[in-house]
Amino acid sequence: MKRSFYHYLMTLRGPNSADEEQVFANQASKDIQFPKQSENYEEISDYLELNVNYLDNMDIFDRIWQKYLENNR
């Protein structure tokens, strides 16, 4: 069964504030508007670009999205 991107992202949370992926995951976990059920790149990307200020660089999202695709086949 496929899991949502948010569910995958939550597996990356952790205490390391120097790791960009962990910081993104930790911040997304606090975002009540995050599209939690989505598996759609465009929907999530648009949301991040237009609605959040905790993601400094969309490259972080793109890297995690690729890992999500590889781990969610």
C-alpha positions in Angstrom: 0.0 0.0 0.0 1.3 3.4 -1.0 1.8 5.9 1.8 1.5 9.6 1.5 4.5 11.9 1.1 3.8 13.4 4.5 3.8 9.9 6.1 7.2 9.2 4.6 8.5 12.7 5.6 7.6 12.0 9.2 10.0 9.1 9.2 12.8 11.6 8.7 12.2 13.6 11.8 14.9 13.9 14.4 16.9 16.0 16.7 19.7 17.0 14.3 19.1 20.7 13.6 22.1 20.7 11.2 20.4 18.2 8.8 18.2 20.0 6.3 15.9 17.0 5.8 15.3 16.6 9.5 14.6 20.3 9.9 12.1 20.2 7.1 10.4 17.1 8.5 10.2 18.6 12.0 8.7 21.8 10.7 6.2 20.0 8.4 5.1 18.0 11.4 3.9 21.3 13.1 2.2 22.5 9.9 -1.5 21.8 10.3 -2.3 22.8 6.7 0.2 20.5 5.1 -1.5 18.2 2.5 -1.1 15.1 4.6 -2.9 12.6 2.4 -1.3 13.7 -0.9 0.9 11.6 -3.1 1.0 14.3 -5.9 4.2 16.2 -6.5 2.6 19.2 -8.0 0.1 19.6 -5.2 2.7 19.4 -2.5 5.3 21.5 -4.4 2.7 24.3 -5.0 1.7 24.2 -1.4 5.3 24.5 -0.2 6.1 27.3 -2.7 3.1 29.4 -1.9 2.3 28.8 1.8 5.4 28.0 3.9 8.3 29.9 5.2 10.2 27.1 6.9 11.6 25.6 3.7 14.6 27.6 2.6 15.3 25.7 -0.6 13.0 23.6 -2.8 16.0 21.4 -3.6 15.5 19.9 -0.2 11.9 18.9 -1.1 13.1 17.5 -4.5 15.7 15.3 -2.9 13.3 13.9 -0.4 10.7 13.5 -3.1 13.1 11.3 -5.0 13.8 9.2 -1.9 10.0 8.9 -1.4 9.5 7.6 -4.9 12.3 5.0 -4.5 11.0 3.8 -1.1 7.3 3.9 -2.0 7.1 1.5 -5.0 
